[in-house]
Amino acid sequence: MKQVTLSTWAESCFSPPPSLWTLRKMVREGRIDPPAVKVGKSYYVQEDARPIDPNRRPSLVERLRKAG
């Protein structure tokens, strides 16, 4: 899967996109699935990555996948 910069990904997921500071906070908090990868000073995410709602409790299947 193709990796894109965090700001490019945000433009395709949000309208208007959040600030770069907010996007980096989302990465640190693990609110993007699959997680972003830091290369040098930039973060890259898969094109099909999706934001995760921090208030939503993960399903049992998601928790088991993460544990294994």
C-alpha positions as CSV (number, residue, x, y, z in Angstrom):
1,M,0.0,0.0,0.0
2,K,1.2,3.5,-0.8
3,Q,2.4,5.7,2.0
4,V,1.5,9.5,1.9
5,T,2.4,12.4,4.2
6,L,0.2,13.1,7.1
7,S,-1.0,16.4,5.7
8,T,-1.9,14.8,2.3
9,W,-3.8,12.0,4.1
10,A,-5.7,14.6,6.2
11,E,-6.8,16.5,3.1
12,S,-8.5,13.4,1.8
13,C,-10.1,12.5,5.1
14,F,-11.2,15.8,6.5
15,S,-12.8,19.0,5.2
16,P,-11.2,21.3,6.2
17,P,-8.2,19.3,7.4
18,P,-6.9,19.8,11.0
19,S,-3.7,21.6,11.7
20,L,-0.4,19.7,11.5
21,W,-0.1,20.0,15.3
22,T,-3.4,18.2,15.8
23,L,-2.5,15.5,13.3
24,R,0.8,14.8,15.1
25,K,-1.1,14.6,18.4
26,M,-3.4,12.1,16.8
27,V,-0.4,10.0,15.8
28,R,1.1,10.2,19.3
29,E,-2.2,9.1,20.9
30,G,-2.6,6.2,18.5
31,R,-5.8,7.6,16.9
32,I,-4.9,6.5,13.3
33,D,-5.2,2.9,12.1
34,P,-2.9,1.5,10.8
35,P,-0.4,3.7,12.8
36,A,1.7,6.3,11.1
37,V,5.5,5.8,10.6
38,K,8.0,8.5,11.4
39,V,10.7,8.9,8.8
40,G,13.2,11.7,9.7
41,K,11.0,14.6,10.7
42,S,7.9,13.6,8.8
43,Y,5.1,11.1,9.4
44,Y,3.7,8.9,6.7
45,V,0.5,6.9,6.7
46,Q,-1.1,4.4,4.4
47,E,-3.6,6.0,1.9
48,D,-6.4,3.8,3.3
49,A,-5.7,4.7,7.0
50,R,-8.6,5.8,9.0
51,P,-9.0,8.1,12.0
52,I,-10.1,6.4,15.2
53,D,-12.7,8.0,17.5
54,P,-11.0,8.3,21.0
55,N,-14.4,7.9,22.7
56,R,-15.3,4.7,21.0
57,R,-14.4,1.5,22.9
58,P,-12.7,-1.0,20.6
59,S,-14.6,-4.2,19.9
60,L,-13.5,-7.5,21.3
61,V,-12.1,-8.6,17.9
62,E,-10.0,-5.4,17.7
63,R,-8.7,-5.8,21.2
64,L,-7.7,-9.4,20.5
65,R,-5.9,-8.5,17.2
66,K,-4.0,-5.8,19.0
67,A,-3.0,-8.1,21.8
68,G,-1.8,-10.9,19.4
